[in-house]
């Protein structure tokens, strides 16, 4: 970034010290460069004056020019509104203002010609415009009549201090008037600019703020979107190359001991073709001499855990330890039970380490990890503590990786003198678009089929009026020996949200499913860990018919005998979460069901979510719809450090731009991996600017 763009905003004409402080505090704008990249989110078309007679009720905002008459402040000295009539050669229309009365009383003059911009409304079969923008004709400012006026987002806290979109436009105009092409050096190589017919950077930055036409604005936006995505892809692809060059991998050359024995004697079922394909990809990684950094995507129930176990056996075959880090103690203990059962016939030691493992047991686990006698360690974030020292760690598996912060995951790299292989797993299917951006520096494997014999879960939608029918179905399932989950969005009653809550639902269920014929358990996030473990254990052992819960059971709970998932107020959940919850059933031989309970009235998005869930079990289809509805930042519930935050690009709609940017990034790096050629100098400097002064966690999966 040029020295000019690093200049504090205090020194920009029209800003000053107080405004600069406000902009830094509420808009995170501190320098000329920050303001230059604070882009308008839309434009108001003030290029054409419309005749009053040609106005249509649904025409949207229009620019009118005419004289004002019958200016009437209503309310005397303390006027609360001003009405007037605007006349042109074709007719007249009423205009009304409710704000800025004191200024308007001085500014508006009978018989004077004004430019008026606003949205016509039909009231009592007559058109009027409420609170339009108004300025003297012939004295338009730079964003006035005859131009596209940029509209900037302004926080409410600053509006009361006189900030407005117009003021932001004036500030950017003052900045651009002093801007020189050398202040915004080109960061996209010339051949890429020419191949994709992109506007030069200096021109694009000028035109996005103050375009002469919509076409000019569109060209600037397209160029700057491409830049964001192109630079992001170059950065991630370079990170992958850099990691592969700097971090040699631990070679797992021997894969013929425990791995083969388990494959031949210990598999609980035949691997799917997708699982076999992923294991081949992993095996290729771990024998290559490069550090594996692989993302394993798989729908709920697709068999990711079994693939993880077999990968961990590859490490043990080569005299290395392996660990698996899970986000919750419930999930960690479940993995422990699964691994212990599957590995019982084999000479391999598995241990568990969580926050609740204390005293003598903890000391024994830590000692076994340090001396190498423990081969596989399973646990929660307790694994990253400094007291956990491995004798010879070769592989780290991170389950539901989005639930760990990037820095937490990075600490696992330090658990061996040579960075271990990394396998991260997620049961939230990720659209291809997001995979290319969030995980562009990882190798990606996908398990896209379920094990044989799994019956697809039948999903139905019941409105509140069908509750008794739903209860009847639950009784039938329970009397057949099955178990039921009922998930609520809230623990207690909310004054703000009219939603069914867990405590009220639990009491109601006790009336409808009385003891001793039925047994009901309850789990939620406010319960002590021991109480949650007790209730979950009873449900797993089949001692509880119905488990009433919040989304604490979203991840990892595996009860094959549970065949019904009831989700109360399902319209309040995102698609990814609904899909995760549904995945808690369908794990046994019996037919399973998911019942989505909602109110009688649904929003448009709510209807889309319910329709999607009832029409498909394909998590990747669901993830695509979820991305369309909620945007990429919410696919996994919480945004992680190191993930791209784009000012202009929208991954829901800019898939083609992303693909073009990625293709261009690959081509550039294929011919010049270190960006040493003269034509790449601008791109190299731009990347250095982005990375200077900030931690870059892109090397961490």
Secondary structure as UniProt FT lines:
FT   HELIX           4..6
FT   HELIX           9..11
FT   TURN            13..15
FT   HELIX           16..27
FT   HELIX           32..36
FT   STRAND          42..46
FT   HELIX           52..54
FT   TURN            57..58
FT   STRAND          61..74
FT   HELIX           76..78
FT   STRAND          81..88
FT   TURN            89..90
FT   STRAND          91..97
FT   HELIX           101..107
FT   TURN            110..111
FT   STRAND          113..123
FT   TURN            124..125
FT   STRAND          126..130
FT   STRAND          133..136
FT   TURN            137..138
FT   TURN            142..143
FT   TURN            145..146
FT   STRAND          147..151
FT   HELIX           156..159
FT   TURN            160..162
FT   HELIX           165..178
FT   HELIX           181..183
FT   HELIX           190..196
FT   HELIX           201..209
FT   HELIX           214..246
FT   HELIX           258..261
FT   HELIX           262..266
FT   HELIX           273..286
FT   TURN            287..289
FT   STRAND          293..298
FT   TURN            300..301
FT   HELIX           304..317
FT   TURN            318..319
FT   STRAND          321..325
FT   HELIX           329..343
FT   TURN            344..345
FT   STRAND          350..353
FT   TURN            355..356
FT   HELIX           359..371
FT   STRAND          376..379
FT   HELIX           381..384
FT   TURN            386..387
FT   STRAND          393..398
FT   TURN            399..400
FT   HELIX           401..403
FT   HELIX           406..410
FT   HELIX           411..415
FT   STRAND          421..426
FT   HELIX           432..438
FT   TURN            439..441
FT   STRAND          443..447
FT   TURN            452..453
FT   STRAND          458..463
FT   HELIX           464..466
FT   HELIX           467..479
FT   TURN            480..481
FT   STRAND          483..487
FT   HELIX           502..512
FT   TURN            515..517
FT   STRAND          520..523
FT   TURN            525..526
FT   HELIX           529..540
FT   TURN            541..542
FT   STRAND          546..549
FT   HELIX           551..553
FT   TURN            560..561
FT   STRAND          562..567
FT   TURN            568..569
FT   HELIX           570..572
FT   HELIX           575..582
FT   TURN            583..584
FT   STRAND          593..598
FT   HELIX           604..615
FT   HELIX           619..630
FT   HELIX           632..634
FT   TURN            635..636
FT   TURN            641..642
FT   TURN            651..653
FT   HELIX           655..671
FT   TURN            673..674
FT   HELIX           678..680
FT   HELIX           681..691
FT   TURN            692..693
FT   TURN            698..699
//
